[in-house]
Amino acid sequence: MWEGRTEAWKYFREVQTKDQKYVPLIADTDQPAVEMNRERMEKFRPEMRKYYFDSSKHGTYLEQLGISYPTVR
């Protein structure tokens, strides 16, 4: 299984995208336009606060939400 994945990535890098270079649409110097949503955020932030992670009360965010995530043992 892993061998096929390794071969797929190799084909992707060396054949399919060999001559392509990633060019991000956002420059490192671009800043988010936070002022655009200021009014909306002020309206909804109080409601959002109950979803902020509180590490003093909970070990994980999922635990805070009451979600038991399956673990492999």
N, C-alpha and C positions, 0 to 999 in steps of 0.2 A: 504493500500500500504506500509506504513512504517513498519507495523507489519511483513509483509512478508520479508522485507529486514532485519529486526532485527533478525528474525528467521534464515534466510540464513547465516548471519554473525556468529550467535551462532553455527550453524551446522558446518560451515567452521572451526571455531576456536576449537570447542570442540570435533569434530568427524574427519573431513577430515585431519586436520593438527595438531591434538592433540600431536602427538609424533615427530613432525618435528621442527627443530630449524633453523632459517635463519642464513646462514654463508655467509657473503659478500665476493665477489671475490677480492675486493680491500681493503687493510688494511688502517687504519687511518694514518699510517706513509707513505704510498705510495704518491709520488709526480707525477704530470703530466709531460710527456716527451715533454715539450714545444719546445725544440730545434729541434724536428723532423719536425715541420711545420713552422719554423722561416722564411725560404725563401718564402714559399707560402703566409704567412701572410703579409710579407713586400710588396709583389706584390699586394695583394687585399685590404689591410687596407685602402688606400686612397678612394677606391670606397665604402667601408663599412661605412666610416665616415658619409655619408649623412643619414644613418639609425640610428645613435646614437640618443638616446632620449635627447631632449633639453627642460628641465623643465622651462627655462626662457621664452620660446615662446609658449609652449603647456601644456595643463592640463594633457593629457594622451598620451601614445605612439600611440594608435589608432588614436587620433585626429591629431597627427603629420603626420601620414600616410594618412590622409584624409578618414578614415573609420568611418562611423557612426554606432556604435554598438546599436542594439535595446535594449531599457530599458523597464522594467515592471513598470507600474504606477498604 
